[in-house]
Amino acid sequence: MLKVEETVLDNKEEKIDKLIDGKKIRKIIFIPSKIVMWEIRSNKNDRLYWIDLNKKYCSCKGFYYNYITKICYHIIAVSRAYKHNRYQIEFLDDNKLNNYINTKIESLMNNNI
């Protein structure tokens, strides 16, 4: 019989693999500034989360509720996808940056995070 910790770890690894294999991780690069934004689409629903790898931040509720005790699996998934070059890339003009950020803020507010 598996220990509870092993079952939780296996479940987290399964979620991470599903995100990477499902091509749900996207790196947005704004040109010419080279500003980078990471997005990850949820396995459970159609929600989109934003990750800052440098700050180890994720916009998901799990990060908000657990950030002191554990890292969210979205951050781990994006880190692995980056390390193994397994993510989608989208290039956008800098003139679309303000609209992009405004859309993300509205989405965060609508998700009640």
MOPEBEL-V121016 format. One record per residue. RES is the residue in one letter. PSI is psi in degrees with one decimal (* if undefined). D_CENTER is the distance of its C-alpha to the mean C-alpha in Angstrom with 1 decimal. Layout:
RES_PSI_D_CENTER, RES_PSI_D_CENTER
//
This chain:
M_136.7_32.4, L_145.5_28.9, K_157.3_28.2, V_-43.2_25.7, E_-39.9_23.5, E_-39.3_23.6, T_-43.5_22.7, V_-43.2_19.6, L_-45.1_18.6, D_-40.6_19.3, N_-40.9_17.3, K_-44.1_14.2, E_-39.1_14.9, E_-42.5_15.6, K_-42.8_12.2, I_-47.2_10.5, D_-39.7_13.2, K_-39.3_12.9, L_-44.9_9.3, I_-48.8_10.6, D_-31.0_14.0, G_4.9_13.2, K_47.0_11.7, K_9.3_8.6, I_130.4_6.7, R_136.4_8.3, K_120.2_9.7, I_126.3_11.9, I_123.0_15.0, F_135.5_17.6, I_134.8_21.2, P_-1.3_23.4, S_-23.4_21.6, K_24.9_18.9, I_135.1_16.3, V_134.6_12.8, M_136.8_9.7, W_136.2_6.3, E_148.3_4.8, I_131.1_3.7, R_133.8_6.9, S_147.2_8.3, N_-29.9_11.0, K_-37.8_13.4, N_-165.1_13.6, D_15.6_12.7, R_147.3_10.3, L_129.9_7.6, Y_154.5_5.0, W_133.2_5.0, I_137.5_4.6, D_104.3_8.1, L_-34.6_9.1, N_-38.2_12.7, K_-2.2_12.6, K_49.8_10.3, Y_143.1_8.8, C_145.2_6.2, S_6.3_7.7, C_159.4_8.2, K_-34.8_11.8, G_-39.6_11.7, F_-45.0_10.7, Y_-44.2_13.4, Y_-22.4_15.9, N_8.9_15.5, Y_-25.2_14.4, I_-34.6_18.0, T_-28.7_18.5, K_156.1_15.4, I_141.4_12.0, C_152.4_9.3, Y_-18.7_8.5, H_-41.5_4.7, I_-42.3_5.9, I_-43.0_8.6, A_-44.8_7.4, V_-40.5_6.0, S_-44.8_9.3, R_-42.9_11.3, A_-41.3_10.4, Y_-46.7_11.4, K_-37.3_14.3, H_10.3_15.6, N_48.6_14.9, R_67.3_13.3, Y_163.3_11.1, Q_151.6_12.4, I_136.7_13.7, E_134.9_14.9, F_131.8_17.5, L_148.8_18.5, D_147.8_21.6, D_-30.9_21.5, N_-8.9_23.5, K_-2.2_20.5, L_-47.5_18.4, N_-44.9_19.9, N_-40.9_19.5, Y_-49.7_15.8, I_-42.7_15.3, N_-40.9_17.8, T_-40.3_16.2, K_-40.4_12.8, I_-43.7_15.0, E_-41.4_17.1, S_-43.3_14.3, L_-42.3_13.2, M_-37.2_17.0, N_-25.5_17.6, N_-0.9_15.1, N_42.2_17.2, I_*_14.6
//
